[in-house]
Amino acid sequence: MVVERFCAEDEGTLSLVLSSSEDGGSPICELLGSASLVCAFSRNLEARLLGPGQVASERGTSEQDEDEDLLFFDGLPAASLEMQSLGDAASWRRILAELHNTPLSKLQGLVSSPPLWIRELRLLCLCAPSVADVRIMAGESLEQAWEFRCSGECLCAASPFFAAALGESPWIEGKSRELCMWGEDARAWQSMLLHMHNWPQGIGTGAGKDDGEHEEVYSLVRLLALCKKYLVDNQEKEVLGRLRDSQS
């Protein structure tokens, strides 16, 4: 098994072991980094490590809970987090390298360029992790939420809603750099954000490969509603055009 370290040995409190489901689940590579850095980047990873009720003091945990979390972090290398997502290894390398200021030239394996998908954790980083200064949580519930890391500059340029929320205003989101969109369609958010960051996948509907023609139309309608709600005018026009074309 290949082992890659992204921090000093005494700082390695996170061990990600990536396995291939096609290979009988045998470990292929292990990535070592700082749990505090990576958990600060991803709420979904933090919840996977600590459990939904044990994440970060800013969510209302007591001082005793904070001590328990730190003890758990210290023990992480002895109890690695195993993931059946070898295909995400290149994305993990890019995320860990930027969070730990590791030059990409020093990495052993393949490295992805954005967008960076960690599907097992429902995490999508739409730009370089070092400039992904906004977090968006979207989905029907906390347990099924997708986490999107985005560039605030891209969001503000695309929509006056985000410009107001993330700019110099009384909105708490401007300080926390986090927006929680519970009860909303995560796939529609995925399509809208990919388009905002100028990735080709954003032109799509968010419908799955196995979805039929009707589901594609429904997905476009959900995406249109999202664009209207958050004042993403340019994309709204494109979605309307696609809906017209689908009916012709």
C-alpha positions as CSV (number, residue, x, y, z in Angstrom):
1,M,0.0,0.0,0.0
2,V,1.3,3.5,-1.0
3,V,1.5,5.9,1.9
4,E,1.6,9.7,1.3
5,R,2.2,12.2,4.1
6,F,1.1,15.8,3.8
7,C,2.3,17.1,7.1
8,A,5.0,16.5,9.7
9,E,4.9,13.1,11.4
10,D,3.9,14.5,14.8
11,E,1.0,16.5,13.2
12,G,-0.5,13.5,11.3
13,T,-3.9,13.1,13.1
14,L,-5.9,12.0,10.1
15,S,-5.5,8.8,8.1
16,L,-7.5,8.3,5.0
17,V,-7.3,4.7,3.6
18,L,-8.7,4.5,0.1
19,S,-9.8,1.1,-1.3
20,S,-11.1,-0.2,-4.5
21,S,-14.5,-1.9,-4.4
22,E,-13.5,-3.8,-7.6
23,D,-10.4,-5.3,-5.9
24,G,-12.2,-7.0,-3.0
25,G,-11.9,-3.9,-0.8
26,S,-8.2,-4.2,-0.3
27,P,-6.5,-0.9,0.7
28,I,-4.6,0.8,-2.2
29,C,-3.2,4.0,-0.7
30,E,-3.1,5.9,2.6
31,L,-3.1,9.7,2.9
32,L,-1.9,11.2,6.1
33,G,-2.7,14.8,7.2
34,S,-4.0,17.1,9.9
35,A,-7.5,16.3,11.1
36,S,-8.1,19.9,12.3
37,L,-7.3,21.3,8.9
38,V,-9.3,18.9,6.9
39,C,-12.3,18.9,9.2
40,A,-12.3,22.7,9.0
41,F,-12.5,22.4,5.3
42,S,-15.3,19.8,5.2
43,R,-18.3,19.5,7.5
44,N,-19.3,16.2,6.0
45,L,-15.9,14.7,6.7
46,E,-16.0,16.1,10.3
47,A,-19.4,14.4,10.8
48,R,-18.1,11.1,9.3
49,L,-15.2,11.2,11.8
50,L,-16.9,12.4,14.9
51,G,-20.6,11.6,14.4
52,P,-23.4,14.2,13.7
53,G,-23.7,15.1,17.4
54,Q,-20.0,15.6,18.0
55,V,-19.0,18.2,15.5
56,A,-17.2,21.5,16.5
57,S,-17.8,23.7,19.5
58,E,-19.5,26.5,17.5
59,R,-22.5,24.2,17.0
60,G,-23.2,24.1,20.7
61,T,-21.0,21.4,22.2
62,S,-19.8,21.8,25.7
63,E,-16.2,22.3,26.8
64,Q,-16.2,18.6,27.9
65,D,-17.2,17.6,24.3
66,E,-14.4,19.7,22.9
67,D,-11.9,17.8,25.0
68,E,-13.3,14.5,23.9
69,D,-13.0,15.6,20.3
70,L,-9.4,16.6,20.7
71,L,-8.6,13.2,22.3
72,F,-10.4,11.5,19.4
73,F,-8.3,13.5,16.9
74,D,-5.1,12.4,18.6
75,G,-6.1,8.7,18.2
76,L,-7.1,8.9,14.6
77,P,-4.0,7.4,13.0
78,A,-4.6,4.2,15.0
79,A,-8.2,4.0,13.6
80,S,-8.0,5.0,10.0
81,L,-11.0,6.2,8.1
82,E,-11.6,3.7,5.3
83,M,-13.3,4.8,2.2
84,Q,-14.4,2.7,-0.9
85,S,-13.6,5.6,-3.2
86,L,-10.2,5.0,-4.9
87,G,-11.5,7.1,-7.9
88,D,-11.5,10.1,-5.6
89,A,-7.8,9.8,-4.7
90,A,-6.6,12.4,-7.2
91,S,-9.1,14.9,-5.7
92,W,-8.1,14.1,-2.2
93,R,-4.4,14.7,-3.1
94,R,-5.3,18.2,-4.4
95,I,-7.3,19.1,-1.4
96,L,-4.8,17.8,1.1
97,A,-1.9,19.4,-0.7
98,E,-3.4,22.9,-0.8
99,L,-4.6,22.7,2.9
100,H,-1.1,21.7,4.0
101,N,0.8,23.9,1.6
102,T,2.4,20.9,0.0
103,P,3.8,21.6,-3.5
104,L,2.0,19.5,-6.1
105,S,5.4,18.6,-7.7
106,K,6.2,16.6,-4.5
107,L,3.1,14.3,-4.7
108,Q,3.5,10.7,-5.8
109,G,0.2,10.0,-7.4
110,L,-2.2,11.7,-9.8
111,V,-3.7,15.1,-8.9
112,S,-7.1,16.4,-10.1
113,S,-7.9,19.9,-11.2
114,P,-11.2,21.4,-10.1
115,P,-14.0,20.6,-9.8
116,L,-12.9,18.1,-7.1
117,W,-15.4,15.4,-6.3
118,I,-15.5,13.3,-3.1
119,R,-18.7,11.5,-3.8
120,E,-18.6,9.2,-0.8
121,L,-18.8,12.2,1.5
122,R,-21.1,14.2,-0.8
123,L,-18.5,16.9,-1.2
124,L,-17.8,19.0,-4.3
125,C,-15.1,21.7,-4.4
126,L,-15.7,23.9,-7.4
127,C,-12.4,25.8,-7.4
128,A,-8.9,25.5,-6.0
129,P,-9.3,24.6,-2.2
130,S,-7.1,27.6,-1.3
131,V,-9.7,30.0,-2.7
132,A,-12.8,28.1,-1.8
133,D,-13.9,30.6,0.9
134,V,-17.6,29.8,1.0
135,R,-19.4,26.7,2.1
136,I,-22.9,25.8,0.9
137,M,-24.9,22.9,2.5
138,A,-27.9,21.8,0.4
139,G,-30.3,18.9,0.6
140,E,-33.4,17.5,2.1
141,S,-31.8,16.9,5.5
142,L,-28.5,17.3,7.4
143,E,-27.8,13.5,7.0
144,Q,-28.2,13.6,3.2
145,A,-26.8,17.1,2.6
146,W,-24.3,17.8,-0.2
147,E,-21.4,20.2,0.8
148,F,-20.2,22.6,-1.8
149,R,-17.0,24.7,-1.4
150,C,-17.1,27.7,-3.7
151,S,-15.4,30.9,-4.6
152,G,-17.2,33.8,-3.0
153,E,-16.0,36.1,-5.8
154,C,-17.7,33.8,-8.4
155,L,-21.0,33.7,-6.4
156,C,-21.1,37.5,-5.9
157,A,-20.4,38.1,-9.6
158,A,-23.2,35.7,-10.7
159,S,-26.0,36.9,-8.4
160,P,-27.0,40.0,-6.4
161,F,-28.4,37.7,-3.7
162,F,-25.0,36.3,-3.0
163,A,-23.4,39.7,-3.3
164,A,-25.7,40.9,-0.5
165,A,-25.3,37.8,1.6
166,L,-21.5,37.6,1.4
167,G,-20.6,41.3,1.1
168,E,-20.2,43.9,3.7
169,S,-23.7,43.7,5.2
170,P,-25.4,42.7,8.5
171,W,-26.0,39.2,7.2
172,I,-24.5,36.6,9.4
173,E,-23.5,34.6,6.3
174,G,-21.1,37.4,5.4
175,K,-19.1,36.6,8.5
176,S,-19.5,32.8,8.7
177,R,-19.1,32.4,4.9
178,E,-21.6,29.5,5.2
179,L,-25.1,29.1,3.7
180,C,-27.4,26.3,4.7
181,M,-30.1,25.6,2.1
182,W,-32.1,22.8,3.8
183,G,-35.0,21.2,1.9
184,E,-33.7,22.2,-1.5
185,D,-32.7,20.0,-4.4
186,A,-28.9,19.2,-4.1
187,R,-28.6,18.2,-7.7
188,A,-30.1,21.5,-8.9
189,W,-27.6,23.3,-6.6
190,Q,-24.8,21.2,-8.1
191,S,-25.8,22.2,-11.7
192,M,-26.2,25.9,-10.8
193,L,-22.9,26.1,-9.0
194,L,-20.9,24.3,-11.7
195,H,-22.3,26.8,-14.2
196,M,-21.4,29.7,-12.0
197,H,-17.8,28.5,-11.8
198,N,-17.7,28.1,-15.6
199,W,-17.5,24.3,-15.7
200,P,-19.1,22.5,-18.7
201,Q,-21.0,20.1,-16.4
202,G,-23.0,23.1,-15.2
203,I,-24.8,23.3,-18.5
204,G,-26.5,20.1,-17.7
205,T,-29.7,19.6,-15.6
206,G,-28.4,17.6,-12.6
207,A,-30.4,14.6,-13.8
208,G,-28.7,11.2,-13.4
209,K,-27.6,9.0,-16.3
210,D,-30.4,6.6,-15.8
211,D,-33.1,9.3,-15.6
212,G,-35.7,9.5,-18.4
213,E,-36.7,12.3,-20.6
214,H,-39.4,13.5,-18.2
215,E,-37.0,13.5,-15.3
216,E,-34.7,15.7,-17.3
217,V,-37.5,18.2,-17.8
218,Y,-38.4,18.1,-14.1
219,S,-34.7,18.7,-13.3
220,L,-34.6,21.7,-15.6
221,V,-37.8,23.1,-13.9
222,R,-36.2,22.6,-10.4
223,L,-33.0,24.3,-11.6
224,L,-35.1,27.2,-13.1
225,A,-36.8,27.7,-9.8
226,L,-33.5,27.8,-8.0
227,C,-32.1,30.4,-10.5
228,K,-35.2,32.6,-10.0
229,K,-35.1,32.3,-6.2
230,Y,-31.4,33.3,-6.0
231,L,-31.4,35.9,-8.9
232,V,-29.0,34.0,-11.1
233,D,-30.3,35.8,-14.2
234,N,-27.8,34.6,-16.9
235,Q,-28.3,30.9,-16.1
236,E,-32.1,31.4,-15.8
237,K,-32.1,32.5,-19.5
238,E,-30.1,29.5,-20.5
239,V,-32.4,27.1,-18.6
240,L,-35.5,28.7,-20.2
241,G,-33.9,28.2,-23.6
242,R,-33.3,24.5,-22.9
243,L,-36.8,24.0,-21.7
244,R,-38.1,25.6,-25.0
245,D,-35.9,23.3,-27.0
246,S,-37.0,20.2,-25.2
247,Q,-40.6,21.0,-26.1
248,S,-39.9,21.6,-29.8
